Amino acid sequence: MAKRASIFRPEALEHQRSRGPAAELVVLDAAATNWGFGLLCAAMAAFMVFVTLGRVNEYASGPAFVQLDGRAPLTADAAGLVSSVSVRPGDRVELGAELVRFHAAEELAELQAATREFDNQVAKLLLKPDDPMAREALIQLRTKRDLAQQRCDRRVLRAPQSGVIGDVRVRAGQVVEPGMRVIDLQAEATAATVTALMPGRYLPLLKAGDTLRFEVDGFRHLPHELVISRVGEQIVGPAEAARFVGRDLADAVQIQGPVVLVEAALPSTHFAMDGQGYDYANGMFGKAEAVVRNEPIAYAFVPSLKQWVERATGEGSKSSAEVEHAPR
């Protein structure tokens, strides 16, 4: 039987036999291995330092708005029909200036009748100056005329102070109810505060003296670092918070869930951005946030570590107190 021919050349087979059974599949460079191991150790060490020393913040955030002092919301003290509005937003008015006039036909008719009666009684008194009955009647008619004049005066809304007209919420021909907000009058502001609506669950973690970061809508790159001056004593619901904020501002933001009111004073009533000066306006909205927790990053990787540390710290402090008060 003839020998079967191989597909490999004799020279190739001989070379393969001469190499022996110990053949290297991968050739490793010792220098590269040492460098790689060193870099891996350095990365692990940096990660451990970062996890051990690094800290992470938890923020309480919510909507906030600016409030200026010297703002006087004027309301209607009685129901009536608006006859005329004498001012527009942005007008500057002086003390006592007429702002809104209400329909006063009945009051005016009463005043005219009281004035005629008073004038007639004055004429009678001039005819008989010594008549005590005429003199007493004149005094009563004068009081009646003055009361009618006061009723007419109350049908005109006047400026209680000098300032600038803000929102005008009524127009001629509109019917108003008692207590309805008619006009906002803003005197020259000397101070401004920020009121933030923080989630109610953060009430135990917020306190006066903490830092509050506030950014006005439209000026995102201009944060204000403020100091919290007051934290509400109780948690309020959305309806109560809306009453505090006011109907005009409550419509501009959705209050979801219970909140706590946090206040901080602004350093000035104006601010600057890109070399341009701006004045704060009452009701300017923005976003506020405050740091409520500052914990090591290790707690994020190992949540049970936090409980163990707190338990160990509590036991340590308790042991120290027991040692301090132990009988000697």
C-alpha positions, 0 to 999 in steps of 0.5 A: 500500500502506497504511503499517503502524501502530506499536505505540509512540506518536509522542511516545515514539519522538520522546523516544527519538530525542532521547536519542541513542545514548549511553544509560547502562545502570547509574548508578554512584555515585562515592563508594560506589565509593571507599568499597567499594574502600577497604574491600576494600583494608583487608580484604586488608591485615588478611588479609595481616597475619593470615596473616603474623603469626598462628600455629596450634598442633598438640596432642598429646592423650590420656587421663590419670589421677590417681595419689596417693602412699601407695597400697598395693595388697595382694596374696595371697602364696599360693593359698587360700580366703577365709574372711572379709573384715573391712573395707569400702571407706571404712573407716579401719584402723590398723597391724596391723588384720585385713583378710582371713582365709584358710582355714587348717585345715591350718596350724591343725592343725599349730600345735595338734599342735606346741603339744601336743608342746611342752607335753608336752616341758615336762612331761617337762623339769619331771620331769627338769630335769637331762636334757640330751636333754629340754632339746635336744628342747624347743628343737627343739619350740619352733622347730617351734611358732613356724614353725607359728604363722608359717604361721597368721599368714600366712593372715591379711592385715593392714594394713601401715600406717594408712589408708583402705580403697579397693577390696575385690576379694575376698569370702568363699568366693572362691579367690585365686591368688598375686599376686592383688590383694586390697585397696587401702589408701590412706594420707593422700596428700601429693602427686598426679601426672597420667600421660598416654598420648600418641601415640608419634609425638610423643615427639621433640616432647615434653620436660620443662618443657612445659605440659600441660593436664589436665581431669578428667572431669566437671569440663570447665570446670576446666582445670589448667595443669601442667608436664611433669616426665618424658617416657618414654624409649621408645614402648610398645605398648597391652599394655605401657601397660596393664600400667603403668596397671594392670588396673583402670584399663586396663579403663576406657580403650581404648589404641589404638596405641603411646603414650609416658607423660608425667607432671606433678605436680599442685599439690595433692591437692585442688581447688575448683570453684564454691566447693566443695572436692574431693579427688582420687581415685586413678584419676580419669580425664580428658584431657590435651593439650600443644602440640607445634608452633607454626607460622605460619598461612601454612604452612597456606595454602602448604605448600611455604612451610615447606619453602622456609623450612626449607631457606633457614634451614638453608643460611643457618646452614651458610653462617654456620658456614662463614664463621666457621670459614673460614681467614683 
